Structure formats: C-alpha cells, structure tokens
C-alpha cells in the first residue's frame, strides 16, 4: 500500500484576466506549504509551476482538457467550457489520470469578479509603458474568430440566450442574458475605435491605449475583454459562460448514478475576488474549508486553517 496520508479529491482553481491570477498561484502555494506533508494534498501537473495550456481543445469537443490527479491541487487560466454538461462532466470526472480506488471526485474553486471591476482594472493595467504583457503589441481586439472557423459568438452565445437560470436562482424577466445583436453592437463599437483615427491606422492596441483619452481607451479594452475570444480576450463573457457550465456539470454529476453509486462528486465554489479584497483572511479560511470539508482531510484542525489564513491579514 502507498505510504503516508492521501487526499481523496482533485482540486482545480480557475481564474481569468484580472480575477485573481496571482491569488490563484498563492492559494496553491499556501496549500502545498501548509498541508502537503500532513494531509496528503500536493502540487499536481496543473500546479503553479506548470499551469495547463490556456484554452486547449479540439474543435470536435469545444471544452478545455484537464489532466486532474487525485490528491493534487492545480490551476487553469481562462478555460473554454463550450461543450454540453454531460461532456464537461466526463472531462472533469474522468479526463485526467492517476484515478485510484480512493478517488472521491473533483473540487473546483472558480475565481470570479464584478465585470465592471474587471474592465477598469484591465484598462489601468495595460494602458501604460513599459507594457506589462507583450501580447498587447500584436493582438487585434476586434478579431472574434477561432482558427477552426468558429467565432467566439458561436461558442459563447448559446449559454447566454436564456432569461431564466433556475439552477443559479437568476431571472432576467423577458430579457436574455445576452442577445446576438448586443454582441454585434460591441463588435461594431470595437471596429469604430480600432485603427480608424489619424495616426493610428497601423497602430497596435497599446498605441491606441496610450493615445486615446480614458473613455475611448476603456471602451476599446472592454470590447476586447468581451468579444475577442481566442487570444487573450473575451474573459468577461467566458467567465459568465463558465459560471453557467460549472453549475450545469455539478448538477449533472449529482444526478448521474454512474458517479453517485461510487460516492463520487463534483463540487464548485464560486469565489469572488471582490470579496477577497475586502476581507482576505476570512475568504482564505472559507477557501480552506471548501478544500478540506467532506474529504479524507476534513479533520484538519480549525486552528491550523486559521493559522494558514493569517498570511492574508
């Protein structure tokens, strides 16, 4: 038999641009440093030194692939989750390796943020010199196409076309979450701003941000964060899509005998970066409670969790 303690879930932390990438890495480091040796949870291949490839998937199954390992905690940045709930459930529950007889399932920590705060933080972060990220020198913010011929609208709009989401306790009345016409309006606004002004006909996205007044600059960068799906953009809509998809997958697993008969579960904790900023120590403790409760490490003492959380005071 294997020696030492064995944590019986896979933990995956998911983030997006400006929703807590650095926090995501730090949470993994905290768990690894504080709890690995005693409670059997360790860095996986998706851990902070080698995060999963951003949004890698074949066109025949438009969901990012996860290599989850029982007993590990890992990260994924901005995954595409555009497949149906059954396929997503299968990818999460069975798509990894090192599944063992003590495998109980998957816990997902979904780091999200108020879209307004994403948009303003994204603009302030990138509209400066020297630029913190080189992609802003070559990305077309208005390009919505994937290499396989699908557009980001094709991918993201199906989940956004409803006004009622009972499983999220959300009701928009007669209005869908996002209309096709609204996506097209954002695209039109982006095209009206990008490479249309004198002196910027061949300018980079960074050139625009440095030369535009803040109202126009934030409009352009917010468009990029809404509709530019394949490269580094689209994360506001991708985040909204994934909130829906993770909840659908969670319910699918809970209602699938193949998993329930084996005592396996998918659990999703949607954690707001805005809440973390306001009360980091309390939110870190909630994170640890989610990671450990109902697992082979549920006996982690409260005082140990509180001690670990104090690093965020």
C-alpha positions as CSV (number, residue, x, y, z in Angstrom):
1,X,0.0,0.0,0.0
2,X,1.0,3.6,-0.5
3,X,2.7,5.2,2.5
4,X,1.6,8.5,4.0
5,X,-1.7,10.4,4.0
6,X,-3.8,10.5,0.9
7,X,-6.2,13.4,0.0
8,X,-9.1,11.9,-1.9
9,X,-10.1,14.7,-4.3
10,X,-8.6,16.6,-7.2
11,X,-8.7,20.4,-6.6
12,X,-8.8,22.8,-9.6
13,X,-8.6,26.6,-9.2
14,X,-9.8,28.5,-12.3
15,X,-9.2,32.2,-12.9
16,X,-9.4,34.8,-15.7
17,X,-7.6,38.0,-16.6
18,X,-8.0,40.4,-13.6
19,X,-9.9,37.9,-11.5
20,X,-7.0,36.8,-9.4
21,X,-4.2,35.1,-11.3
22,X,-1.6,35.9,-8.7
23,X,-4.1,34.9,-5.9
24,X,-4.7,31.6,-7.7
25,X,-1.0,30.8,-7.6
26,X,-0.6,32.0,-4.0
27,X,-3.5,29.8,-2.8
28,X,-1.8,26.8,-4.4
29,X,1.4,27.7,-2.7
30,X,-0.3,28.1,0.7
31,X,-2.0,24.6,0.5
32,X,1.2,23.0,-0.7
33,X,3.4,24.6,2.0
34,X,1.0,24.2,4.9
35,X,-0.9,21.0,4.3
36,X,1.0,18.8,1.9
37,X,3.1,16.6,4.1
38,X,0.5,16.0,6.9
39,X,-2.7,15.8,4.9
40,X,-1.6,14.3,1.5
41,X,-2.5,17.2,-0.8
42,X,0.3,18.1,-3.2
43,X,1.0,20.1,-6.4
44,X,-0.2,18.3,-9.5
45,X,0.9,18.6,-13.1
46,X,-1.5,21.5,-13.3
47,X,0.2,23.2,-10.3
48,X,1.7,26.6,-10.1
49,X,4.9,25.8,-11.9
50,X,3.3,24.3,-15.0
51,X,-0.3,25.6,-15.5
52,X,-2.4,24.0,-18.1
53,X,-2.3,25.3,-21.6
54,X,-4.7,28.2,-21.9
55,X,-8.0,27.0,-23.6
56,X,-6.6,24.0,-25.4
57,X,-9.3,21.8,-27.0
58,X,-10.0,20.1,-30.4
59,X,-12.9,21.5,-32.4
60,X,-14.9,18.3,-32.2
61,X,-15.3,18.8,-28.4
62,X,-15.1,22.5,-27.6
63,X,-14.0,22.2,-23.9
64,X,-10.6,22.6,-22.4
65,X,-8.9,19.4,-21.4
66,X,-7.9,18.9,-17.8
67,X,-5.3,16.5,-16.5
68,X,-6.5,16.2,-13.0
69,X,-4.9,13.9,-10.4
70,X,-6.3,12.6,-7.2
71,X,-4.6,14.1,-4.2
72,X,-3.4,17.3,-6.0
73,X,-4.2,20.9,-6.3
74,X,-3.7,22.7,-9.7
75,X,-4.7,25.7,-11.7
76,X,-6.3,26.6,-15.1
77,X,-6.4,30.0,-16.6
78,X,-9.5,31.0,-18.6
79,X,-10.7,27.6,-19.9
80,X,-13.2,27.3,-22.8
81,X,-16.2,25.3,-21.5
82,X,-18.4,25.3,-24.5
83,X,-19.4,21.6,-24.6
84,X,-22.6,20.2,-23.2
85,X,-22.9,19.4,-19.4
86,X,-22.5,15.7,-20.0
87,X,-19.3,16.0,-21.9
88,X,-17.9,18.6,-19.4
89,X,-18.8,16.3,-16.5
90,X,-17.0,13.5,-18.2
91,X,-13.9,15.6,-18.8
92,X,-13.8,16.7,-15.2
93,X,-14.5,13.4,-13.6
94,X,-12.7,11.1,-15.9
95,X,-10.5,13.1,-18.2
96,X,-7.4,13.0,-16.1
97,X,-5.2,10.2,-14.9
98,X,-4.0,8.6,-11.7
99,X,-7.6,7.8,-10.7
100,X,-7.5,5.4,-7.8
101,X,-9.8,3.4,-5.6
102,X,-9.9,6.3,-3.1
103,X,-10.8,8.9,-5.7
104,X,-13.8,10.8,-4.5
105,X,-14.2,13.4,-7.2
106,X,-13.3,17.0,-8.1
107,X,-13.5,20.3,-6.2
108,X,-13.4,23.4,-8.4
109,X,-12.6,26.9,-7.0
110,X,-13.9,29.3,-9.5
111,X,-12.4,32.8,-9.1
112,X,-14.7,35.5,-10.5
113,X,-15.1,39.2,-10.2
114,X,-17.6,42.0,-10.9
115,X,-17.3,42.7,-14.7
116,X,-17.1,46.4,-14.0
117,X,-14.0,45.9,-11.9
118,X,-12.5,43.5,-14.4
119,X,-12.9,46.2,-17.1
120,X,-11.5,49.1,-15.2
121,X,-8.6,47.0,-13.8
122,X,-7.8,45.6,-17.2
123,X,-7.6,49.1,-18.8
124,X,-5.5,50.6,-15.9
125,X,-3.1,47.6,-16.0
126,X,-2.4,47.7,-19.7
127,X,-2.6,51.4,-20.6
128,X,1.0,52.2,-19.6
129,X,4.6,52.0,-20.6
130,X,6.5,49.8,-20.3
131,X,3.8,47.4,-21.2
132,X,3.4,44.5,-18.7
133,X,2.4,42.0,-21.3
134,X,3.8,41.7,-24.8
135,X,0.6,40.4,-26.5
136,X,-0.9,43.9,-26.4
137,X,1.5,44.8,-29.2
138,X,0.1,42.4,-31.7
139,X,-3.4,41.4,-30.8
140,X,-6.4,42.6,-32.8
141,X,-9.0,43.4,-30.1
142,X,-11.9,43.0,-32.7
143,X,-10.9,39.6,-34.1
144,X,-13.6,37.2,-32.9
145,X,-12.6,34.1,-34.9
146,X,-11.0,30.9,-33.8
147,X,-8.5,29.1,-36.1
148,X,-11.0,26.3,-36.8
149,X,-13.5,28.7,-38.3
150,X,-15.9,29.2,-35.4
151,X,-16.4,32.6,-33.9
152,X,-16.4,33.4,-30.2
153,X,-20.1,34.3,-30.7
154,X,-20.8,30.8,-31.9
155,X,-19.2,29.5,-28.8
156,X,-20.5,31.8,-26.0
157,X,-23.9,32.8,-27.1
158,X,-25.8,29.5,-26.7
159,X,-25.4,29.6,-22.9
160,X,-26.3,33.3,-22.8
161,X,-29.5,33.2,-24.7
162,X,-31.8,32.4,-21.8
163,X,-33.6,34.8,-19.3
164,X,-34.2,32.2,-16.6
165,X,-31.5,30.1,-14.9
166,X,-33.3,28.3,-12.1
167,X,-30.2,26.3,-11.1
168,X,-28.5,29.7,-10.4
169,X,-31.5,31.3,-8.9
170,X,-31.3,34.0,-11.7
171,X,-34.3,35.5,-13.6
172,X,-33.9,38.4,-16.0
173,X,-37.6,38.5,-16.8
174,X,-38.2,38.8,-20.5
175,X,-34.6,39.7,-21.4
176,X,-32.0,37.1,-22.2
177,X,-28.6,37.4,-20.5
178,X,-27.0,38.4,-23.9
179,X,-28.6,38.9,-27.3
180,X,-26.8,38.3,-30.5
181,X,-27.5,41.9,-31.5
182,X,-25.7,43.1,-28.3
183,X,-22.6,41.0,-29.1
184,X,-22.7,42.6,-32.6
185,X,-23.0,46.1,-31.1
186,X,-19.9,45.5,-29.0
187,X,-18.1,44.3,-32.1
188,X,-19.2,47.4,-34.1
189,X,-18.0,49.7,-31.3
190,X,-14.6,47.9,-31.3
191,X,-14.2,48.3,-35.0
192,X,-15.2,52.0,-34.8
193,X,-12.4,52.6,-32.4
194,X,-9.6,50.4,-33.7
195,X,-7.3,51.8,-36.4
196,X,-9.8,54.4,-37.5
197,X,-8.2,57.6,-36.2
198,X,-5.4,59.6,-37.9
199,X,-2.0,58.4,-36.9
200,X,-3.4,55.0,-35.6
201,X,-4.2,53.4,-39.0
202,X,-1.5,50.8,-38.3
203,X,-1.2,51.2,-34.6
204,X,-1.0,48.4,-32.1
205,X,-3.6,48.0,-29.3
206,X,-1.1,49.5,-27.0
207,X,-0.7,52.6,-29.2
208,X,-4.4,53.1,-29.0
209,X,-4.5,52.9,-25.2
210,X,-1.6,55.4,-24.9
211,X,-3.1,57.9,-27.4
212,X,-6.8,57.6,-26.6
213,X,-8.5,59.5,-23.8
214,X,-9.6,57.2,-21.0
215,X,-13.3,56.9,-22.1
216,X,-12.3,55.6,-25.5
217,X,-9.5,53.5,-24.2
218,X,-11.7,51.7,-21.7
219,X,-14.3,51.2,-24.4
220,X,-11.8,49.5,-26.6
221,X,-10.3,47.3,-23.9
222,X,-13.7,46.4,-22.6
223,X,-14.7,45.3,-26.1
224,X,-11.5,43.2,-26.2
225,X,-12.5,41.6,-22.8
226,X,-16.0,40.8,-24.1
227,X,-15.6,39.6,-27.7
228,X,-12.0,38.7,-28.6
229,X,-12.3,35.1,-27.6
230,X,-9.3,33.2,-29.0
231,X,-6.2,35.0,-27.8
232,X,-6.1,37.0,-24.6
233,X,-9.6,38.5,-24.6
234,X,-13.2,37.5,-24.1
235,X,-12.8,36.7,-20.4
236,X,-15.9,38.6,-19.2
237,X,-18.2,36.6,-21.3
238,X,-16.1,33.4,-20.9
239,X,-16.4,33.8,-17.1
240,X,-20.2,34.2,-17.3
241,X,-20.4,31.2,-19.6
242,X,-18.3,29.1,-17.2
243,X,-20.4,30.0,-14.2
244,X,-23.3,28.5,-16.0
245,X,-21.4,25.5,-17.3
246,X,-19.8,24.6,-14.0
247,X,-23.2,24.6,-12.3
248,X,-24.7,22.5,-15.0
249,X,-21.9,20.0,-14.7
250,X,-22.2,19.9,-10.9
251,X,-25.9,19.1,-11.2
252,X,-25.3,16.5,-13.9
253,X,-22.8,14.6,-11.7
254,X,-25.1,14.8,-8.7
255,X,-27.9,13.2,-10.8
256,X,-25.8,10.5,-12.6
257,X,-25.9,7.1,-11.0
258,X,-22.5,6.2,-12.5
259,X,-20.9,8.7,-10.1
260,X,-23.3,8.6,-7.1
261,X,-23.2,4.9,-6.8
262,X,-19.4,5.1,-6.4
263,X,-19.6,8.0,-3.9
264,X,-18.1,10.5,-6.4
265,X,-19.0,14.1,-6.6
266,X,-18.2,17.4,-8.4
267,X,-18.3,20.4,-6.1
268,X,-17.9,24.0,-7.3
269,X,-17.1,27.0,-5.1
270,X,-17.6,30.4,-6.9
271,X,-15.3,32.7,-5.0
272,X,-15.4,36.5,-5.7
273,X,-12.1,38.4,-5.9
274,X,-14.0,41.5,-4.8
275,X,-15.0,39.7,-1.5
276,X,-11.4,38.6,-1.1
277,X,-10.0,42.1,-1.5
278,X,-12.5,43.3,1.2
279,X,-11.7,40.5,3.7
280,X,-8.8,38.4,2.6
281,X,-8.3,36.4,5.8
282,X,-11.9,35.4,6.1
283,X,-12.1,34.4,2.4
284,X,-8.9,32.4,2.7
285,X,-10.4,30.5,5.6
286,X,-13.6,29.8,3.5
287,X,-11.4,28.6,0.7
288,X,-9.7,26.1,3.0
289,X,-13.0,25.0,4.5
290,X,-14.2,24.2,0.9
291,X,-11.0,22.3,0.0
292,X,-11.0,20.1,3.2
293,X,-14.6,19.6,4.3
294,X,-16.1,16.3,3.3
295,X,-12.7,14.8,2.3
296,X,-10.2,12.5,3.9
297,X,-8.6,15.7,5.3
298,X,-11.8,17.0,6.9
299,X,-10.1,16.6,10.3
300,X,-7.7,19.4,9.6
301,X,-8.0,21.5,12.8
302,X,-9.7,24.8,12.6
303,X,-6.7,26.4,14.3
304,X,-4.4,25.1,11.5
305,X,-6.8,26.6,8.9
306,X,-6.9,29.9,10.8
307,X,-3.1,30.0,11.1
308,X,-2.7,29.5,7.4
309,X,-5.3,32.1,6.6
310,X,-3.4,34.7,8.7
311,X,-0.9,35.2,5.8
312,X,-3.6,37.3,4.2
313,X,-4.0,39.8,7.1
